[in-house]
Amino acid sequence: MHPLMNRFHADEQRRLMELLGVKESLAPLVSRRVFLQSAGATGLAIGFGWLTPTSADAALPGVEGAAAGPLAPNAFIRVGTDNLVTVICKHHEMGQGNTTGLASLVADELDADWSRVRTEYAPSDPKLYNNLAFGTLQGTGGSSAIANSFLQYRSAGATARAMLVAAAAEAWHVPAGEIRTSKSTLTHASGRRASYGEMAVAASRQTPPDNPPLKTTARFTFIGKDRSTPRVDSPSKCNGTAMYTADVKLPGLRTAVIAWPPAFGAKLVSFDAIEAKKVKGVTDVVEVPEGVAVVATGMWAALQGRRALEVQWDESASKDLDSEALLARYRAQAAQPGTPFTKPTAVSAAPVPVKTIEAVYEFPFLAHATMEPMNCVAWLHDGTLETWSGHQFPTFDHMLAAKAAGLPMDKVKLHTLVSGGSFGRRANVWSDFTVAAVNVAKAIDGRAPVRLQFSREDDTSAGLYRPMYVHAVKAGLDAQGRVASWQHTIVGQSILAGGPMAEMMIKDGIDPTSVEGVDKTVYDLPMLTGTLHSTTLPVRPLWWRSVGNTHTAYVMETMIDELAAAAGRDPLAFRLSLLGKSPRAAAVLKLAADKAGWGKPRRAGVALGIAVHESFATFVAQVAEVSMRNGKVKVERVVCAVDCGVPVNPDVIRAQMEGCIGFALGALYYGEIELKAGRAVQRNFDTYRSLRIHEMPRVEVHIVPSTEKPSGVGEPGVPPLAPAVANAVAKLGGPRVRRLPFTRAGLVET
């Protein structure tokens, strides 16, 4: 998802519900003020009056609603008589560590014993659990989980602590100011002592305070402290107790697979289920809007039934859909100006360029390739619908599941489970795999609960890709070696067009996800002119980890490097000369360069490349140490500096930067979905390669200490990696790579 969704508020959600034909909301939409009051969030204004307190064995999130405890002062925390503290997590865990972060925020203000902290997923209820960055919608994405929850969850913890202290003061007949809290224990100088669990019932009778004081940074016990809060999701993933969609067990549960259209835009003509129904275990073969579903007692029987199924498709609409032809068309469009998205802001006349560089960059479709392919369990029973899945965006999943089932929203219940990655795939506004599961359950008349399971091939060839893009750039230097001109045209599909958020987010014909990273670059480029051509294809596009920054950062950072070389300037110094208006970008750039040993001699055949980028309000600079042997590239080491505001969980931040670097490097080396005659050529990991463990470079992550508001870390580590590596390759005498992936240029082993 994308942070620009903060434009999506109550009126837009009502219009969306009308558009989707949803019968009724699960709960009435409420204002932010009412939300804070009803959730017991102490009336604290979530406007980030920044850091002004006056204005090792926690569990993976459990089943929603399971937490018990007499002290429940708001929507986010429960304290039980067993001394367990349960944090209700409104954000979905996909491996990015936000459940650990949310629990840390509550536990710090509560002065909880971390070993007694548990987490639980919130139910689908946007009036209580909306993402404050997304207006009235409940969902996880845009690297917003900790950023939007920072004060909200801290306030929730502070509220519970204040009520516990007040209860102890009343019971012990002492002033509240004399009571101390630490590790889920209340103490007084008189020797009185009680655990939170022992005081929970009495505390529940206290009135929640309007504005409990929050800690200053100097008093944090977990926030910003390295390895103080072990990951809540690690133990259950290691011991096998984590509950994924594939682990759901229900009475009479069936497994379904779908014979999907083999080409984009293909239409079902007919099917013959006779042979499929002969397969042992196959119970149903039914037509659904997505294709033909084979339902069976298990996955193997479902797959065998699908193989035996005879299906005829009309692929005439997509027979000419070909990646090479698309790129040729895009290149032709890029040679012409499109719809303006940024115009020169310089007051005085721009200097005349004396040296000009022109380049065309080509980026392929990319699949998300999550470790866990898409899946969902749907159960229609007793006039209700229940679903189990990695519901990353419950608001859309809830609305669209209700519509597919023909039920009002209050008859639909979502169970959110941990998921094996997303990278944007699960956060789609069509809720494709959720809706498909409901369609199958409905097609068999609700006789049994159904688990719809995508195979790897289903998932990889299903579309919802990072779109293909072409950039054309013409940039010039003046006589002093300064940037004098920059003309930039982008061609590619709009991710938002045709979806429910298009009207709210596309302005003046510009999809912000297509141009981010160019329209608001960290560099001082007042002469920059940018235009956009938004194309339309039968391949449905989707955001991919760091969205538009996946291609814009590569273009900006490799062109800046090329301009520096043309000016005879050091790439680091050249960048710093353009970062006068972005001190945080300059700071991470200098930190990464210093830690990498920029400017120091290196052994023959090794070079450093550098890049810096801002995405999701986080600044990341990376220096790639690259070697080449026999024309093949090896990334030996990556030094990363990150400024994400207050670093809530340093170990999680490091892990996310490391993961982003591996993810980005795999895409740089191998990532490409090719289309031929409307079909995806790459369908599994044998052809859609990911990074292998021996290809992972050494990574150093340096976190900038900060008191700025927290920002995201799940995505911003991706954009700088590819241009940093490409810049090092050019320094080694390799080509300026302008078509990705590197396999196209023969730079990596295949």
N, C-alpha and C positions, 0 to 999 in steps of 0.2 A: 504494500500500500504506500501511499504517498502523503507527506505532511501537508500538501496543499488541500487535502480533504478537510482542513479546518474551515473551509468555506461551506461545508455540508452541514446545515443546521436544521432546526425543527421544521420550517416550512418546506425545505427541500425533501425531508424524509416523508412528510405527508404526501407530497406530490409523487414521490417514488412509490409509495404504497398504492396510490391511486393508479399509477402506470402499470404496476405489477398485478393489480387486481386482488391485492391482499384484503381479506375480509375485515380484519380488525387487528389492532395492535395488542400485544401481550399486556402492555401497560400504557397509560396515557403519557404523552410527552410532557416533560416538565422543564421549567427553567433551570439554569445553573444554580440560582439562589435556592430554589426549592430542593434541588438535588442535594446540595450541601447540607441543608437542614435535615432532610429525610434520611440521608445517609449518616447523619451524626458526625459530619466532617468538620464540626466546630465552627462553621461560618467563616473559616479562613479563606480569604480571596485567593483563588488559584490564578493569580496574575503574575506570580513570581516577583513580589516585592523582595528582591533577591537576598536570600539568606539572612533575612531580618526576622529573628524569632518572634518579636513582638508584633509587627504587621502580620558441632562438627558432624551433626548427624540428623539434619532435618530431612523430612521425607518428601518424595515427589508428590505433586498435587494429587489429592485424593478425589473421590467422587463428590460432586457438588452437593451441598446440603448435608454432608455427613458430620460436619463439625458440631459438637455439642459443648455447651458451656453457658453458665448463667450470666457471665459478663459479656454482653454483645452490644457495645455502645454505638456501633455504626456498622456499615455494610462490609467492613474489611477485616474485622478482628473478632475472635472468640477466645475467652479465657475460661478454661474448665476447672472444676474442683480437683482434677488430677494434675493440675499445674501445667497442663499443655496449653500452648498458645497456638491458635490456628489462624493463619493469614489467608484471607480469601483473595485469590489472584485473578484480577480481571483481564489479564493478558495471557495469551497462549504460549506455552513452552514448546519450542521447536528445536531446542539445542542451543539457543542464544543466551540462556542464563537469566532471563528476566524474572523467573520465579524466585531465584536466589536474591536478585536485586530488590524486588518488592518486599520479600520477607526481611531483608536487611534494614530497609527503611523503617518498617514497623518496629522491629526488634530493637533498633538503636534508641528510638524515642521511648520505647516501653521499658528499657533496661532489662530486656528478657535474657534468659539463659538460652543460648543458641541451640543447645542440645535438646531443649524442650519446645522448640518451634516446629510447627508443621505447616504445610501449605495445602490449599484446596482450590480447585477451579471455581470461578464464579458461574452461576447459571446465566442463561441468556436473558438479560434484563437491562436494557439500555438506560432506563431511568435511574438505575443505581450504578451501573458499571460501564457507562459510556467512556470512550477514549476522549479525554478533554481536548486533544488536538484535532479530533474528528467531529466536534460538535456533539450531536445527539446519537452518534453511531457507536456501537460496541465492536471493537476489533483491535487487532494487533498488526502493526506494520509501520513503514516509514521510519523505522528506528526510533519510535516514539514512546515505547513502554515506560522506561524510567523517566524520561523527560516530562511526560504529562502526569506522572504519578508522584513525583518527588515530594512535593509539599502535601499532597492529598494523603499519601500513605504515612508520612511522618506525623501528620496531624492526627490520623487515626490512632497511631501508637501513643502519642502524647495524651490523647483524650482518655484512653484506657488507663494509663499510668496515673493521671490526675484523679480518676475515680477510685483507683485502688488506694492511693495516698489518702484521699478524703475519708474513705471507709476506715482505714487504719487509725487516722487521727481521731475519728469519732469513737472508735472502739477503745482506744488507749487513753482518751482524754488528754491529748497533747496537741500542740499546734502542728498543722500540716507541714510547715516549713522546717520542722525538726526531724522529719522522717526522711530516711535515705532509701534509695532503691538500687539494687544491683543483682544481676543474675536471677531475676524473677523472685526476688526476696525483698521484703520491707523490714527495715530495722530502725530502732530508736536508741538514743544514748542510754536510756534507762535499762536496756537489755531486752526490751520487747522485740519479738521477731515473728514474722509470719511469711509463708510463701504466698505467691499470687493466688494459687489454687485455694488456699485456706481463707483468703479474703475475697474470693470472687463473688460469692453470694451477697455479701454485705456491700461490695462495690456496685453490684448491679442495681442497688436501690438508690445510688447517688445520681444527682442530676448531671448529665454531661456538661462540662464547661463550654462557654462560648468560644473562648480563644486561649487554649492552653499554651503556655510558653514552649517554644521549640529550642532545642539545644543550639549553642554556638558551635562552630566547627571544631573548636578546641576541646569540646566535651564529647565528640563522637567516639563511640567505642567500636562500631562496625563500619560505618560509612567511611570509605577512603582508606581503610586499614587492610593491609595486604594479608590475604589468607585467613582473615578473621571469621569468615562465614563460608565454610566448605559448600560446594555446589549441592543444592537440594535434589537435583535430578540424577546425580552420578551413581549413588549406591544402588537404586532400583534398576538402573540400566545395566549395571554390572552383575547383579544377582538374579536378573530375569523377572523381577516382580513388576516392572513398569508395564502399564496396561496400554497397549496399542490397539488400533481397530481390529487387527488380525487376531487379537487375544479375546475379543468379546465372545462370550458363550451365553446363548439363550435357548430355551426349549424349542426344539424343532428347527433350529437355525439352518437356513440354506445359503449356499454360495452361488453367486451369479457372475458371469462374464458376458460381455456384449461383443457381438460382431459389429465393429464400428465401420463407418464408411472408409474404404481403403484409400480414398483420395479426398482432398479438400473440395467441398462442393458436390460430392457424389450423392446420388439419390437412390434409395432402395427401390428396386423394381419388383422383386419377388423372392421368396425363399421356400425351401423344401426341408421340413424338419423330420422326415421319416427316419433317416439314418441316425440323426442326432438323438432321437428319442429311444433308439435301440441301445445306446450306451448305458451301461449299468450305473445307476445313481442319478441319471438325468430325470428330473421330475417335470420340467416345463420348458417349452421353447415359445417365447412370446415376442411380438413386435412391440417396441417402445419408440418414443420419438427419436432416440439416439441411434437406433439400429435394430438388431435382433438379439434378445437376451436369452442365454441358456442358463437355466437354474438347476442346481444339482445338490446332492448331499455333501459334496466336498469340492475342493478346487480342482483336483485331478479329473474328476468326472466332468466338471463344467468345461474344462479345457478340451478334453477329448470330445465332448459333445459339440463344442464349437468347431473343432476340426472336421467333424463329420457333417456339419451343416452345409447345405448348398444354398448359396445366396447369389443373386444377380443384382448388379449395381449399374447405374447409368453414370459414367464418369466423363461424359462429353463436355460438361461445363469446365472441367479442370485439365483437359488434355494438353493445353498450351501453357499451363502454369509451371514455369521452369526458372530456377535460380539465376542462371546465366542471362536469360532473356530479361528477367526483372532487373538485374544489375545494369544491363545496357540501357534499359528504359530510365532507371534512376539516374544514371550518369548524364543522360541527355537532359533530364529535368534539372539536374544540378547546375547545368551550364546556363540556365535561365533564372532570373530572380523570382522568388516566390512571395509569400505573404510576409511583410516585415514583422520581426519580433523584437528587434532592437535597432536603434538609430544612433548616429553620432551625437555625443553630448558636449563636445568641445565648443567653447564660445568663439575662440579665434580660429583662423584658417589653419587647417592641418598642414604640416610640412610636406614638401614634395618628396615622394619616395625615389631613391636613386638605385635601389636594389629591390627586386621583387621575387617572391617565391610563390609558386602556384602548386597546389597538390589536391588530389582527389583521394578520399579515404573510403574504403568499402568494408562494411561489417555484416556478418551473416546472421541468419536466424540462430537463436540459441535456446535449447531446452533447459529446464530447471534440473532435471535428473536427480531428484531427491532420493535419498536412500530407500525410503518407503514409498512405493508407488501409491497413487490415489486410491482411496477406498472409503466406504461408508456403510454402516449397518442401518437399515430402516425397518421399523416394525409398526405396522398398522393394526391396531387392536382396540376394541371397545370404543370406537368412535374417536380415537386419538392416534397420534403419530409420535413415535420416539426415534431419534437418530443418535448414533454413536460415531464420532469421527474426530479428527483433528480440526475442530471448528475454529479456524483462525479469525473468521469474520462472522461472529454469530448473528449480527443483525441481518445481513443478507441471507445467510444460510437459513435462518428462521423464517424470514418472509417468503423466500422462494420454495422452501420445503412445504410451507403451508399452502402456497398456491398450487404446487404440483399435486398435493394430496387432496385439494379441494376442501381444506379445513380452515377454520379461524385460527389465528395464532395462539390463542389461549388453549387450544387443543393439541398443540405441538410442543414437545419438550426435546431440547438438545442436550446431549451428554458430551462434554468436551474431553477428549483424551489427548495424551501427549502424542506428538507426531514426529516421525523420522525425517525432519527437514521440511522446508517449504521454499525458501528463496523467492517468495512471491507467488508460487504456484497455488497454494491453498487459499490465498486471499484474493479470490476473483469474484467479481460482482455478479457472475452468472451462477455461482455455486454449482458448477457442472457435475461434479461427482456426487454431491449430496442430492441434487435433483434427480440424477439418473437412478440412484438407489431407490428413491421414493417412487419413481416411475415403474421400476421393476416390481417393487412390493405391491403397487396398485394393480399392475398387469396380471398378477397371480391372485388378485382379489383378497390380498391380505391373509392368505391361508397360513403363512409362516413368516417369521422375520427373515430378512435377506441381507447378506453381506455382499455388496457389489465390490469386486476387486479388479483393478486394472493390472494387467501384466506389465512388465517393463516395456515391451514393444507397444502396448496400448498407450502407455503414458508418453513415451518418447515421440510417437507419431501423431499425437492428438492435437497438435497445435498449441495455442496459448503460449507462444514463443516470445522471447525478446525479439522485437521486429528487426528486419534487415534495414540498414541505413546506409546512405551515401552522403558524405560531406565534400563540398568543394570550397577550398580556402585560397584566397589570394591576399598575401600580406607583404608589406613593404617596409624597408628601412630608409631613414633619411641619411644625410651625409655624416651625421655624428653617430650612426649606428643605433638610433632609437627607432622604435616601432612608429611608423608614420601612417600606415593604412592597414585595414583588416576587413576584408569582405568575406562573408561566411554564409554558405547556403547548405541547408540540411534537407534531405529527402528521406521519407520513411512513413510508415503507418502511424496513425494516432492511436495510442493505447486506449484513450478515453472515448473516442468517437464511437457512436453506436451503442454505448452503454448508458446505464442510468445516471451516471455522474457527468456526462458530457455537457449538458446544458449549464450546470453549475460551475464547471471548471475550465471549459474551453472558452476563451475570451478573444474576440476579434479574429477568430479563425486559428488561434494558436493553442495547441495542446502543450501545456507547460512541461510535461514529462518528455517531450521531444527535444526541448531546447535548453533544459536546465544544465548548468555548467558552462554554457556559452553566454546566455542572456545576463547572468549575474556572476560573471567570472571574478575570481579573487584579484585579478590583475587590473591595473589602471589602464584601460584601453578606451579612452573616450571617443576614438575614431571608429570603433567597431560597428559594422553594419551587418545585420543578420536577417536572413529570410528563410522561410520554411515552405516546403511542398509536402502536404499530408496526402498519402496515397491510400487507396482502398483495395483490399485483397480478400479472397475467401478464407484466408488463414487468419484465425482470430489471434490478435496479439495480447500480450500481458506484460506487466512489470516483472523485472528480473533483478536480482539482488543489486541494488543501488540505481535501478531504473535508467533514466536517460544518461546519468553520469557514466554508465558503462561504455558509452561511445564518445560522448563529448569530452571527457577528461583525456582520452587517448589523443584526440585531435588537437586539443588546446596544448597539451604538454609536449607532444612531439613537434608541433609547429613552433612553439616557443624555443625549444632546443635547437631546431633548425635555424631559426632567426639568430639565436645567440652565436651559432657557428658561423653564419654569414657575416655577423658583425665582428667576428674575431674576439668575442667575449666569453668569459667563463660562464657556463650554464647557471651556476648558483648565483654569481654576482648579477647576471643579466636578469634573473627572476627577482632577486631582491630589489633591483632598481624599479621594478613595476609593482611592488607590494607595499608602497607607502601608505595606502588606504586600508591595508589588511594586516595589521600587526600580528594577529594570531597566526595567520598563514606564514608570515615571515618567521615567526618564532619556531614553529614546528619544522620549517625548512632548515633553519640554522641548526636546530638540535639534531635532526637526522643526519645532516652533513657532517657535523662535528663528531657524532658517535660512529659514523662510518669511516672517518678518516679522510674526508674529502680533501683533495689537493695533495695528498701524500703519495709517494711513488708506489706503484703496484708492479707485480711480476709481469713478465711478458705474456700477452694473450689474455689479460684480465683488465676489465675497465668498469667504472662506476657510471651508472645512469641515475638521474634524479627526477622526481616529479612531486607536485603538491596539488591538493585539490580540497575543496570544501563541498561536503554534501550532508544534508540533514543537520545543518548547523555544527557539524564536527569537522575539524581541520586535521588532515592527515598528510604527512610527507613521507616518502619512501626513497631509499637509496638501494638500488639493486647492484650487487657485485656479480658480474657476468664473465664467463670465460667462453671461448670458442675453440673447438678442435675439429679439424677436418670439415669446417663449415657448419658444425652443429653447435647449438647454444646450450649452455648449462648455467642455470642461475645458482650460484654458490651460496649467496648470503643476501638477506634483505634486512635492512635497518629501517625501522618504522618509528616515527614520532607522531603522537596523537594528542590533540587537545579536544576533549569532549566535555569541558566544564568540570564540575565537581565529579571526581572519579569514584563512583559509588562502590564498585567492586573491582579493584585493580586486577585481580586474577582473571575475572570474566572479561575485562577489557583486553588483556593480553591474549586470551584464548580466541576472542573474536577477531582480533587483528591477524593472528596466525591463521585462523580458518579462512578469513577473507583473502589472504595472500595465496594460500593453496588453491582456493576456489578460482581466483582470478588467473593464476598461472596456468591452471588446467585449461581454462577457456582460451587464454592467449595461445597456448601451444596447439590445442586440438579442437576447440569448440566450434562446431558448424553443423547445422541442419541444412542439407541441400534438398531442393524440390526438383523432381523430374516427373513430367506428365501428371503433376498435381499430387504426387506421393512423396512422403518423406523418405529419403534414402537411408538415413541413419535411424536405427530402431532399437539398438541395445548397446551395451558398453563395449562390445567388440568394435563397433564403428563410431559410436559417439563416446570418444575416449574421455576419461577423467584423469587427473594427475595421479601417478603411481607413487607409492611411498618413497621409493628411492629417488624420485625427482624433486621431492620437497626440500627446499633450501633451508639452511640455518636461518632462524629469524630472531631478531632482537626487537623488543618493543619498549619504547620509552614514553612514559605518560607525563604530560605537562601538568604540574600542580596548578590548580585553578579554583577560583571561587565563583566563576561564571555558572549560569544555570546548566544543569546536566543536559547533554544531547546524546544522540544514539551512537552505538558502536557495532550494530549487527551488519551494517552495509558499507559505511564510509571507508573501510580498509580495502575495498575492491578497486575503486577507480584509479588510484595512482600506480598500481603495480605494473600493469601492461605498458604504459608509456615509459616508466623508469627502466624496464628491461629493454624496450625498443631503443631508447636513447643510448643505453650501454652498447647495444649491438652496433649501432651506427658509429659509435666512438671506436669500436674495434675494427672498423672498416667494412662492416656488413652493410646490407642495404637499408635504406629508409623504408621500413615496412609500412605499406599503406593499404594492404588488404589482409585482413585477418581470416583465419588463424595463421600462426607461424608455419604450419605444415605446408601451406600454400607456397611459401618461399623456400621450402626445403631446409628450414633452419633447425628442425628437430627430427629425431628418429621416429619412424612410424612402424 
